């Protein structure tokens, strides 16, 4: 399988997994938060902040999944600007989840987010050299024929 296809497939899979996670986050996760509020695990002064963070994080999770789907085509073309975006999203999810596990302990959803980040990140790191300026130059700015 060509590296372009592997990179594209991993980006699309990452995007769809993030979209799926956003659905779970905004439904099952919201139910857990509302239950924690109901039973008093979250004290009343913090309730508006927790709800606002939950809504915002659900929206951002959905948008980041959608963004990865948008850049998947450019990653297949080995465009450097898409590589940087993929690296940042992959690092954000992998490092963010690992950092959260260091603070809050290991939880299944954090492990899942770390793996989703790595799914995008690993192929981009393995074939980072393929996204070099020489590829962009030959693709975007074709060389003029030399004049004798």
C-alpha positions as a LaTeX table, in Angstrom:
\begin{tabular}{lrrr}
\hline
Residue & $x$ (\AA) & $y$ (\AA) & $z$ (\AA) \\
\hline
Unk1 & 0.00 & 0.00 & 0.00 \\
Unk2 & 1.42 & 3.38 & $-0.97$ \\
Unk3 & 2.32 & 5.80 & 1.79 \\
Unk4 & $-0.15$ & 8.36 & 0.43 \\
Unk5 & $-2.98$ & 5.87 & 0.80 \\
Unk6 & $-1.92$ & 4.90 & 4.33 \\
Unk7 & $-1.69$ & 8.55 & 5.39 \\
Unk8 & $-5.06$ & 9.36 & 3.80 \\
Unk9 & $-6.74$ & 6.31 & 5.34 \\
Unk10 & $-5.36$ & 7.03 & 8.82 \\
Unk11 & $-6.53$ & 10.66 & 8.55 \\
Unk12 & $-10.03$ & 9.67 & 7.44 \\
Unk13 & $-10.28$ & 7.02 & 10.15 \\
Unk14 & $-9.10$ & 9.55 & 12.73 \\
Unk15 & $-11.68$ & 12.07 & 11.54 \\
Unk16 & $-14.53$ & 9.57 & 11.70 \\
Unk17 & $-13.42$ & 8.32 & 15.13 \\
Unk18 & $-13.38$ & 11.88 & 16.43 \\
Unk19 & $-16.85$ & 12.51 & 15.00 \\
Unk20 & $-18.07$ & 9.34 & 16.68 \\
Unk21 & $-16.42$ & 10.35 & 19.93 \\
Unk22 & $-18.14$ & 13.73 & 19.75 \\
Unk23 & $-21.52$ & 11.99 & 19.56 \\
Unk24 & $-20.67$ & 9.82 & 22.57 \\
Unk25 & $-19.21$ & 12.80 & 24.43 \\
Unk26 & $-22.27$ & 14.96 & 23.91 \\
Unk27 & $-24.81$ & 12.24 & 24.76 \\
Unk28 & $-23.50$ & 9.61 & 27.18 \\
Unk29 & $-20.94$ & 11.99 & 28.64 \\
Unk30 & $-23.53$ & 14.70 & 29.16 \\
Unk31 & $-25.75$ & 12.20 & 30.95 \\
Unk32 & $-22.84$ & 11.36 & 33.28 \\
Unk33 & $-22.21$ & 15.04 & 34.00 \\
Unk34 & $-25.90$ & 15.74 & 34.64 \\
Unk35 & $-26.05$ & 12.74 & 36.95 \\
Unk36 & $-22.96$ & 13.95 & 38.83 \\
Unk37 & $-24.66$ & 17.34 & 39.27 \\
Unk38 & $-27.88$ & 15.66 & 40.46 \\
Unk39 & $-26.21$ & 13.51 & 43.11 \\
Unk40 & $-23.97$ & 16.34 & 44.31 \\
Unk41 & $-20.61$ & 15.14 & 43.00 \\
Unk42 & $-20.31$ & 18.56 & 41.33 \\
Unk43 & $-21.10$ & 21.36 & 43.78 \\
Unk44 & $-23.57$ & 24.05 & 42.79 \\
Unk45 & $-21.13$ & 26.98 & 42.33 \\
Unk46 & $-19.23$ & 24.94 & 39.70 \\
Unk47 & $-22.28$ & 23.68 & 37.78 \\
Unk48 & $-22.52$ & 26.50 & 35.19 \\
Unk49 & $-18.79$ & 26.29 & 34.46 \\
Unk50 & $-18.81$ & 22.50 & 34.11 \\
Unk51 & $-21.82$ & 22.64 & 31.77 \\
Unk52 & $-20.22$ & 25.40 & 29.67 \\
Unk53 & $-16.96$ & 23.45 & 29.40 \\
Unk54 & $-18.88$ & 20.29 & 28.45 \\
Unk55 & $-20.82$ & 22.07 & 25.68 \\
Unk56 & $-17.71$ & 23.80 & 24.36 \\
Unk57 & $-15.61$ & 20.62 & 24.40 \\
Unk58 & $-18.34$ & 18.69 & 22.57 \\
Unk59 & $-18.42$ & 21.30 & 19.82 \\
Unk60 & $-14.62$ & 21.48 & 19.56 \\
Unk61 & $-14.35$ & 17.69 & 19.42 \\
Unk62 & $-16.82$ & 17.63 & 16.53 \\
Unk63 & $-15.02$ & 20.45 & 14.71 \\
Unk64 & $-11.58$ & 18.85 & 15.08 \\
Unk65 & $-12.90$ & 15.59 & 13.65 \\
Unk66 & $-14.41$ & 17.49 & 10.75 \\
Unk67 & $-11.15$ & 19.39 & 10.24 \\
Unk68 & $-9.13$ & 16.18 & 9.99 \\
Unk69 & $-11.56$ & 14.98 & 7.31 \\
Unk70 & $-11.05$ & 18.28 & 5.46 \\
Unk71 & $-7.25$ & 17.97 & 5.44 \\
Unk72 & $-7.21$ & 14.25 & 4.55 \\
Unk73 & $-7.16$ & 15.02 & 0.81 \\
Unk74 & $-4.25$ & 17.44 & 1.19 \\
Unk75 & $-2.40$ & 14.88 & 3.30 \\
Unk76 & $-2.83$ & 12.39 & 0.45 \\
Unk77 & $-1.22$ & 15.00 & $-1.84$ \\
Unk78 & 1.65 & 15.27 & 0.68 \\
Unk79 & 1.15 & 19.01 & 1.19 \\
Unk80 & 3.34 & 20.43 & 3.96 \\
Unk81 & 0.63 & 22.77 & 5.29 \\
Unk82 & $-1.68$ & 19.78 & 5.85 \\
Unk83 & 1.19 & 17.88 & 7.48 \\
Unk84 & 1.64 & 20.63 & 10.08 \\
Unk85 & $-2.08$ & 20.68 & 10.80 \\
Unk86 & $-2.18$ & 16.90 & 11.16 \\
Unk87 & 0.88 & 16.92 & 13.42 \\
Unk88 & $-0.68$ & 19.55 & 15.67 \\
Unk89 & $-4.05$ & 17.77 & 15.91 \\
Unk90 & $-2.39$ & 14.39 & 16.51 \\
Unk91 & $-0.05$ & 15.81 & 19.14 \\
Unk92 & $-2.90$ & 17.67 & 20.77 \\
Unk93 & $-4.98$ & 14.55 & 21.23 \\
Unk94 & $-2.12$ & 12.20 & 22.13 \\
Unk95 & $-0.24$ & 14.55 & 24.47 \\
Unk96 & $-3.45$ & 16.02 & 25.89 \\
Unk97 & $-4.82$ & 12.60 & 26.77 \\
Unk98 & $-1.51$ & 11.44 & 28.23 \\
Unk99 & $-1.30$ & 14.64 & 30.30 \\
Unk100 & $-4.87$ & 14.17 & 31.48 \\
Unk101 & $-4.06$ & 10.59 & 32.49 \\
Unk102 & $-1.07$ & 11.85 & 34.49 \\
Unk103 & $-3.41$ & 14.17 & 36.40 \\
Unk104 & $-6.67$ & 12.18 & 36.63 \\
Unk105 & $-5.51$ & 8.60 & 36.24 \\
Unk106 & $-6.01$ & 6.14 & 33.41 \\
Unk107 & $-9.55$ & 6.14 & 32.01 \\
Unk108 & $-10.80$ & 4.32 & 28.93 \\
Unk109 & $-11.84$ & 7.47 & 27.08 \\
Unk110 & $-8.44$ & 9.08 & 27.65 \\
Unk111 & $-6.68$ & 5.98 & 26.35 \\
Unk112 & $-8.97$ & 6.10 & 23.31 \\
Unk113 & $-8.14$ & 9.77 & 22.63 \\
Unk114 & $-4.41$ & 9.05 & 22.97 \\
Unk115 & $-4.69$ & 6.18 & 20.47 \\
Unk116 & $-6.75$ & 8.32 & 18.06 \\
Unk117 & $-4.07$ & 11.02 & 18.21 \\
Unk118 & $-1.34$ & 8.45 & 17.58 \\
Unk119 & $-3.31$ & 6.99 & 14.66 \\
Unk120 & $-2.98$ & 10.33 & 12.91 \\
Unk121 & 0.47 & 11.21 & 14.23 \\
Unk122 & 2.50 & 8.04 & 13.57 \\
Unk123 & 2.15 & 7.89 & 9.75 \\
Unk124 & 2.85 & 11.63 & 9.54 \\
Unk125 & 6.04 & 11.24 & 11.56 \\
Unk126 & 7.16 & 8.11 & 9.68 \\
Unk127 & 6.82 & 9.82 & 6.28 \\
Unk128 & 7.60 & 13.39 & 7.39 \\
Unk129 & 10.34 & 13.66 & 4.75 \\
Unk130 & 7.79 & 13.02 & 2.00 \\
Unk131 & 6.13 & 16.33 & 2.83 \\
Unk132 & 9.29 & 18.28 & 2.03 \\
Unk133 & 9.59 & 21.44 & $-0.01$ \\
Unk134 & 10.95 & 19.56 & $-3.03$ \\
Unk135 & 7.65 & 17.71 & $-3.40$ \\
Unk136 & 5.65 & 20.92 & $-3.03$ \\
Unk137 & 7.89 & 22.73 & $-5.47$ \\
Unk138 & 7.49 & 20.05 & $-8.13$ \\
Unk139 & 3.73 & 19.75 & $-7.56$ \\
Unk140 & 2.70 & 23.36 & $-7.08$ \\
Unk141 & 5.42 & 25.14 & $-9.04$ \\
Unk142 & 6.45 & 22.94 & $-11.98$ \\
Unk143 & 9.93 & 23.53 & $-13.30$ \\
Unk144 & 10.24 & 25.40 & $-16.58$ \\
Unk145 & 12.04 & 23.58 & $-19.35$ \\
Unk146 & 15.64 & 24.67 & $-19.62$ \\
Unk147 & 16.59 & 26.78 & $-22.61$ \\
Unk148 & 19.75 & 25.64 & $-24.43$ \\
\hline
\end{tabular}
